[in-house]
Amino acid sequence: MITNTELALQLEAISATKVVLALSGGLDSMALLELLFQAKQQYSFQLLAVYVNHGLSPQAQAWGEHCAKACAKREIAFSSLTIVLEHTTNIEAAARDARYQALAPFIDSASSVLLTGHHADDQLETLLLALKRGAGAAGLSGMARQRPFANGHLLRPLLHCSRQAILAFAQQHKLHWVEDESNQDNRFDRNFIRNCITPLLTARWPALSATTGRSMQHLAQQQQLVDHYTEQALTQCARGQQLDLQALQQQLPLQQDEVLRRWLAQFQLNPSSQWLQTLKTEVIAARHDAMPLLVLADYQLRRYNHTLYLERPTALPAISCRIEWLMQSALVLPVGLGQLQIQTSPGENSLPLLATTTTTVLFGQLSLAFKPALQSQHKPLKQWFKLWQVPPWQRGRVPLLLQGNKLVAVAGYASAISTIQADCWLDWWQN
């Protein structure tokens, strides 16, 4: 069992000045409350205990009152929150996510830390759940002892302590705790493992929690190494919502999968292994002249010209859409395409233009002839888009500006007016 001195050293190591304890009233968090009370005598920090009422048990209010009394006895600041859960098939996950969301505002600086009472037996349960769902190394690593959270840290100081050791500590200090009746409901996977599976395993192998904990630490270290090299590879391959497939193919095959997962994770996407295989075979490896499309959550993935694009589906303006613009104020474009503005001086991406009484803005008319300034000949707009490597599905979104029935500007790309001729400048502010 961890000592109060060891806990104080852990807090000092991360320069914690504000400690927030997630206090449920159960054995683990009550033991942690007592340890923090003792540690506070050795290391100075602000301490707050927070109870979150999920509304799932008729005893929830009584548990909150129990927590309040325990904190008052130790002169520890206490706060109680009530959250409302949406109906879902996975109430465990919903309650956990809502609880962390409610606790996040308390972790408001780099020197603030949230403490939870997870222990070694919880870690073993996490491993078995991860094995059940076929998790990779990251999932099999289990819960981290320390990780970033909100604006500070999350710390699990009891993660290497067994429940038996925590129980012995609680009995030694004559602590009182509550028992959540839902922990006996074996319809929940974690409860089934805790009540039915783990006792059989630990009866045969008493040190199982400790040995599996070591294995999970090894996996976590290996995952850190994978993460390090994956971040390096991702820097070479990714440009925001675009992925350079030629750069990706320079990586080892296993590294390619990690890069794809890490790139998608930046947009809160977590594809299955089967979906990832479909992406590689039907999109990345498709014919050069193909334009494959694959859907993932609210996004579409497309490939064009050795680049993988990740985009949300967007509507296209009608080809018949024609907007007369006086150029005196900003023009709001249809279907959320942003707005056009005229400036008196050039910006970073401005196009030179001539101020006239009326300019016509239209979309999708790719057969129009166009000659950018300093170019020698007219070509259909479709050919210019190919030269500029604009994906076909994006071309209908680009505002086209006509003056006197002549295409004078392709917003965001080129103008037929030279900088010497220009008396104003066009900006396209995209959403």
C-alpha positions in Angstrom: 0.0 0.0 0.0 1.3 3.5 -0.9 2.2 5.7 2.1 1.2 9.3 2.7 4.9 10.2 2.2 5.0 8.5 -1.2 1.8 10.2 -2.2 3.2 13.6 -1.2 6.3 12.9 -3.3 4.1 12.0 -6.3 2.3 15.3 -6.0 5.5 17.3 -5.5 7.0 15.6 -8.6 4.3 17.2 -10.8 4.4 20.5 -8.9 0.8 20.1 -7.9 -0.7 23.1 -6.0 -4.3 22.2 -6.4 -5.5 18.6 -5.9 -9.1 17.5 -6.7 -10.2 14.1 -5.5 -13.0 12.3 -7.3 -14.8 11.1 -4.2 -17.5 8.5 -4.6 -17.7 7.4 -0.9 -16.6 3.9 -1.8 -13.6 2.0 -0.3 -11.0 3.2 -2.7 -11.7 6.9 -2.8 -12.3 7.0 1.0 -8.8 5.5 1.5 -7.4 8.1 -0.9 -9.2 10.8 1.0 -7.4 9.7 4.2 -4.1 9.5 2.5 -4.4 13.0 1.1 -5.4 14.3 4.5 -2.2 12.8 5.9 -0.1 13.9 2.9 -1.3 17.5 3.4 0.7 17.6 6.6 3.9 17.1 4.7 3.3 18.9 1.4 1.3 22.1 1.0 -1.5 22.0 -1.6 -5.1 23.1 -2.0 -7.4 20.1 -1.6 -10.9 19.8 -2.9 -13.1 16.6 -2.9 -15.9 16.4 -5.5 -18.8 14.0 -5.4 -20.6 13.4 -8.7 -24.3 12.2 -8.4 -25.2 10.3 -11.6 -28.8 9.8 -10.5 -28.5 6.0 -11.0 -29.1 4.8 -7.5 -31.7 5.8 -4.9 -28.8 5.9 -2.4 -26.9 8.5 -4.4 -28.0 11.5 -2.2 -27.1 9.6 1.0 -23.7 8.8 -0.5 -23.1 12.4 -1.1 -24.0 13.3 2.5 -21.6 10.6 3.7 -18.8 12.2 1.6 -19.6 15.6 2.9 -19.4 14.5 6.5 -16.1 12.7 5.9 -14.6 15.9 4.4 -16.0 18.1 7.2 -14.4 15.9 9.8 -11.0 16.5 8.1 -11.7 20.1 7.3 -11.4 19.4 3.6 -13.3 21.5 1.0 -16.1 19.6 -0.6 -18.4 20.0 -3.6 -21.3 17.9 -4.9 -22.4 17.8 -8.5 -25.5 16.3 -10.1 -25.4 15.1 -13.7 -28.1 13.8 -16.0 -27.3 10.8 -18.2 -28.9 10.2 -21.6 -30.5 6.9 -22.2 -27.9 4.6 -23.8 -27.1 0.9 -24.1 -23.7 1.4 -22.4 -24.6 3.1 -19.2 -21.1 2.4 -17.6 -19.3 4.3 -20.4 -21.8 7.1 -20.4 -21.5 7.6 -16.7 -17.7 7.5 -16.8 -17.6 10.1 -19.7 -20.1 12.4 -18.0 -18.2 12.2 -14.7 -14.9 13.2 -16.3 -16.6 16.0 -18.2 -18.1 17.3 -15.0 -14.7 17.2 -13.2 -12.7 18.8 -16.0 -13.5 22.4 -15.1 -11.9 22.0 -11.7 -8.6 21.2 -13.4 -8.0 24.7 -14.5 -4.2 25.1 -14.6 -1.0 23.2 -15.2 -0.5 22.8 -11.5 -3.9 21.3 -10.8 -4.4 17.5 -10.7 -7.4 15.2 -10.5 -7.0 12.0 -8.4 -9.0 8.9 -8.8 -9.0 5.7 -6.7 -8.4 3.1 -9.4 -6.3 0.2 -8.2 -4.5 -2.9 -9.4 -7.6 -5.0 -9.4 -9.4 -2.4 -11.6 -6.4 -2.6 -14.0 -6.7 -6.4 -14.3 -10.4 -6.0 -15.1 -9.5 -3.4 -17.7 -7.1 -5.8 -19.3 -9.7 -8.6 -19.5 -12.2 -6.2 -21.0 -9.6 -5.0 -23.6 -8.8 -8.6 -24.5 -12.5 -9.3 -24.9 -12.9 -6.5 -27.5 -9.7 -7.4 -29.3 -7.8 -4.2 -28.4 -4.3 -3.4 -29.6 -1.2 -2.5 -27.6 -2.6 0.9 -26.5 -5.8 -0.7 -25.2 -4.0 -3.6 -23.5 -1.8 -1.1 -21.7 -4.7 -0.3 -19.5 -5.1 2.9 -17.5 -2.1 5.2 -17.2 -0.9 6.1 -13.7 -0.5 9.7 -14.9 -1.7 11.5 -18.0 -2.7 15.0 -19.1 -6.3 15.9 -18.3 -8.2 19.2 -19.0 -5.6 21.9 -18.3 -3.6 19.9 -15.8 -3.1 16.2 -14.9 -4.9 13.0 -13.9 -3.2 10.9 -11.3 -4.0 7.4 -10.1 -1.8 6.9 -7.1 -3.3 3.6 -6.0 -2.9 1.9 -9.4 -0.2 -0.5 -8.2 -2.1 -1.3 -4.9 -4.3 -4.3 -4.6 -7.9 -4.0 -3.3 -6.9 -6.2 -0.3 -4.1 -3.8 0.7 -6.5 -0.8 0.4 -9.1 -2.7 2.6 -6.4 -3.4 5.2 -5.5 0.3 5.2 -9.1 1.3 5.6 -9.7 -1.1 8.5 -6.5 0.0 10.2 -7.6 3.7 10.1 -11.2 2.7 11.0 -12.6 4.3 7.8 -16.3 4.1 6.8 -17.4 3.7 3.2 -20.5 3.0 1.2 -21.3 0.0 -1.0 -22.8 0.5 -4.4 -25.5 -2.1 -4.9 -25.1 -1.9 -8.6 -21.6 -3.5 -8.3 -23.4 -6.8 -7.7 -25.3 -6.6 -11.0 -23.5 -9.0 -13.3 -25.3 -7.8 -16.4 -22.5 -5.2 -16.6 -19.3 -6.7 -18.1 -16.9 -5.2 -15.5 -19.1 -6.5 -12.6 -19.2 -10.0 -14.2 -15.4 -10.0 -14.5 -15.0 -8.7 -10.9 -17.5 -11.0 -9.3 -17.2 -14.2 -11.3 -13.9 -14.3 -13.3 -11.3 -12.5 -11.3 -11.9 -14.5 -8.1 -11.2 -17.8 -10.0 -8.0 -16.4 -11.5 -6.6 -14.9 -8.4 -7.5 -18.0 -6.4 -5.2 -20.0 -8.7 -2.6 -17.3 -9.2 -2.6 -14.8 -6.2 0.0 -12.5 -7.8 -2.0 -12.2 -11.1 -2.9 -8.5 -10.6 0.8 -7.6 -10.0 2.2 -9.7 -12.9 -0.4 -8.6 -15.4 0.3 -5.0 -14.2 4.0 -5.5 -15.2 3.0 -6.8 -18.6 0.7 -3.8 -19.1 3.6 -1.5 -18.2 5.8 -3.2 -20.8 3.1 -2.7 -23.4 2.7 0.9 -22.4 6.4 1.5 -22.8 6.4 -0.2 -26.2 3.4 1.9 -27.2 5.3 5.1 -26.2 8.1 4.0 -28.6 5.6 3.4 -31.4 4.0 6.7 -30.7 7.3 8.5 -30.9 8.2 7.1 -34.4 4.6 7.4 -35.6 4.6 11.2 -34.7 7.8 11.6 -36.8 6.2 9.7 -39.7 3.0 11.7 -39.4 4.9 15.0 -39.7 6.3 13.8 -43.0 2.9 12.6 -44.4 0.1 14.8 -43.1 -0.9 18.3 -44.0 -4.0 19.0 -42.0 -6.9 17.1 -43.5 -4.7 15.8 -46.4 -2.3 12.8 -46.3 0.5 12.5 -48.8 0.3 8.8 -50.0 3.7 8.8 -51.6 5.3 9.8 -48.3 3.1 7.2 -46.6 4.4 4.5 -48.9 7.9 5.2 -47.8 7.1 3.9 -44.3 7.1 0.3 -43.3 3.7 -1.4 -43.8 3.0 -1.7 -40.0 4.1 1.9 -39.6 1.6 3.0 -42.4 -1.3 1.6 -40.3 -0.1 3.5 -37.2 0.2 6.7 -39.2 -3.3 6.3 -40.7 -4.8 5.7 -37.2 -2.9 8.6 -35.7 -4.0 11.0 -38.5 -7.6 10.0 -38.1 -7.4 10.2 -34.3 -6.7 13.9 -34.7 -10.3 14.2 -35.8 -11.6 12.0 -33.0 -12.0 9.0 -35.5 -11.2 5.5 -34.3 -11.8 3.0 -37.2 -11.9 -0.7 -36.9 -9.2 -2.9 -38.3 -11.7 -4.1 -41.0 -12.5 -0.5 -42.0 -8.8 0.3 -42.2 -8.2 -2.6 -44.5 -11.0 -1.4 -46.7 -9.4 2.0 -46.9 -6.1 0.5 -48.0 -7.5 -1.8 -50.6 -10.4 0.2 -52.1 -9.2 3.8 -51.7 -5.5 4.0 -51.4 -4.7 1.1 -53.8 -7.5 2.0 -56.3 -6.6 2.8 -60.0 -4.9 6.1 -60.6 -7.8 7.5 -62.5 -10.4 6.3 -60.0 -12.1 8.6 -57.5 -13.0 6.2 -54.6 -15.0 7.3 -51.6 -15.3 5.8 -48.2 -17.4 7.0 -45.2 -16.3 7.1 -41.6 -18.6 8.7 -39.1 -19.4 12.2 -40.3 -16.5 12.3 -42.7 -15.7 11.2 -46.3 -12.3 9.9 -47.4 -11.3 10.4 -51.1 -8.1 10.0 -53.0 -6.8 12.2 -55.8 -3.4 12.6 -57.3 -1.5 10.7 -54.6 -3.3 12.5 -51.8 -5.9 11.3 -49.4 -8.5 13.9 -48.4 -10.6 13.8 -45.2 -13.7 16.0 -45.5 -17.2 16.5 -44.2 -19.8 16.1 -46.9 -20.8 19.5 -48.3 -23.5 20.6 -50.7 -22.6 22.1 -54.1 -24.2 25.3 -55.4 -26.4 24.8 -58.4 -24.6 25.4 -61.7 -27.6 27.7 -62.5 -26.7 29.9 -59.5 -25.8 33.4 -60.5 -25.2 36.2 -58.0 -24.9 39.8 -59.0 -22.4 41.5 -56.7 -21.8 45.3 -56.4 -18.5 44.7 -54.6 -19.3 47.4 -52.0 -19.7 45.0 -49.1 -18.9 41.3 -48.3 -20.8 38.7 -50.3 -22.1 35.7 -48.3 -21.8 32.6 -50.5 -24.4 29.9 -50.7 -24.3 26.4 -48.9 -21.8 27.6 -46.3 -18.9 28.4 -48.7 -17.9 31.5 -46.8 -17.8 35.0 -48.2 -16.0 37.2 -50.7 -14.5 40.5 -49.7 -12.9 43.4 -51.6 -9.8 45.0 -50.0 -8.0 48.2 -50.9 -4.6 46.5 -50.3 -3.4 43.0 -50.9 -3.4 40.3 -48.2 -1.5 37.0 -48.1 -3.8 35.2 -50.4 -5.5 38.1 -52.2 -6.1 38.2 -55.9 -5.8 41.4 -58.0 -9.1 42.7 -59.5 -10.7 45.7 -61.1 -13.5 47.5 -59.3 -16.6 47.6 -61.6 -20.3 48.4 -61.0 -21.3 44.8 -61.1 -19.6 41.4 -61.0 -21.3 38.1 -61.5 -20.4 35.2 -59.3 -21.2 31.7 -60.4 -20.1 28.1 -59.8 -19.3 24.8 -61.6 -19.0 26.2 -65.2 -15.8 24.4 -66.0 -15.9 24.9 -69.8 -15.4 28.6 -69.5 -12.2 29.9 -71.1 -9.7 31.5 -68.7 -6.2 33.0 -69.0 -4.5 33.9 -65.8 -2.3 37.0 -65.8 1.2 36.3 -67.2 0.0 33.2 -69.0 0.2 33.1 -72.8 -3.1 31.3 -73.7 -6.7 30.6 -72.8 -7.7 27.2 -71.6 -11.0 25.7 -70.4 -11.2 26.2 -66.6 -11.3 22.4 -66.2 -7.7 22.2 -67.5 -6.5 24.9 -65.2 -8.0 23.0 -62.2 -6.1 19.9 -63.3 -2.9 21.9 -63.4 -3.6 23.4 -60.0 -4.3 19.8 -58.7 -7.8 20.7 -57.4 -9.8 17.5 -56.7 -12.8 17.2 -59.0 -15.3 17.1 -56.2 -14.0 20.5 -54.9 -14.2 22.3 -58.2 -17.9 23.1 -58.1 -17.4 24.9 -54.8 -15.0 27.5 -56.1 -16.5 31.0 -56.8 -16.0 32.2 -60.4 -16.1 35.9 -61.0 -17.3 37.4 -64.4 -17.0 41.0 -65.5 -18.5 41.8 -68.9 -19.1 38.1 -69.6 -15.4 37.5 -69.2 -14.0 35.1 -66.5 -11.6 37.4 -64.6 -11.0 35.5 -61.3 -11.1 32.0 -59.9 -11.4 32.7 -56.1 -8.5 31.3 -54.1 -6.5 30.4 -57.2 -5.8 32.9 -60.0 -6.9 36.2 -61.6 -6.8 37.4 -65.2 -5.9 40.9 -63.9 -2.2 41.7 -63.3 -1.1 43.3 -60.1 -0.1 46.4 -62.1 -3.7 46.8 -63.5 -5.5 46.0 -60.2 -7.3 48.7 -58.2 -8.7 46.4 -55.6 -8.0 42.9 -54.1 -10.2 39.9 -53.7 -10.3 37.7 -50.6 -12.2 34.5 -50.2 -12.8 33.7 -46.5 -13.8 30.0 -46.3 -15.7 28.5 -43.4 
